[in-house]
Amino acid sequence: MHVIKNIDNLRLWRDGLKEKGETLSFVPTMGALHDGHLSLVKEGLKQCDNVIVSIFVNPTQFAPHEDFDSYPRTIEDDIKKLQNIGVQAVWLPNIDDIYPNGAQSDIHIDGVSEPLEGEFRPHFFDGVATVVARLLRLVNPTVALFGEKDFQQLQVIKKMVHQENIDVEIIGAPIMRDENGLALSSRNIYLSAEEYKTAIQLNKILGEVANDQLDESSATQKLLNVGFDKVDYCTVRNSETFELEPPNRVLAAVWLGETRLIDNMAIR
Ligand code: AMP
């Protein structure tokens, strides 16, 4: 596996694939890799001849009060995991390669980026759209894979590549969960044993909304009753526009102490 640390080497490696006529899947991540990330990589291996994974904790998607400094960084373990599943390359971008003129967002996506996550983390999607556009332009992959765990992010990215004229196919992949149904997340390591017991209720309560056993406001009340400290939203929306109609996906963001969890589910 190539461990690429600068863009000249990235370009050389990428040009080599083009000369051989080989296709490339790209999985952008912030590291602290778990089976959710690895499921995207495995799908990428099926889609194309090669897979490249980037590991970059993107400063522009964190607000000053958020966990950029303490975000888990486990680079040696991450590299081993990627090697074990047969990835061709991992790219560890340098901050100046991505932000040569300073770490600032310069892309905004209207509509889909505004409700829900956009309301509670107003800086977030501009940062995500900016970094993903820059990563995609540097890697120039055939396809790029993103998890449905971050469902609104997936739709923002689809709209961004259209708006920015980036020639890539965006593929969404299903949410990977642990044995108790908790959606895997790099931030789950912040949860205490007690908090974990509450966290696993999130998926169950979303399931009750998806099955029409609970409406939005009873689900919000139930989330608080089972021990979540705060509910940013728990709402049924349209999965492409995030407007109220026609509703086909339940999405939630909740807090346990300092940890914010998100999850979502299709409505059958
Ligand atoms: P992150 O490192 O959190 O930025 O995530 C990198 C990619 O992995 C994003 O496309 C996420 O949506 C995806 N991802 C994170 N957690 C999961 C999960 N539990 N299941 C599937 N994909 C995931």
Residues whose N, C-alpha, C, O or C-beta is under 5 A from the ligand:
A	BS01	AMP	P28 T29 M30 G31 G36 H37 L145 F146 G147 E148 K149 D150 A173 P174 I175 M176 A183 L184 S185
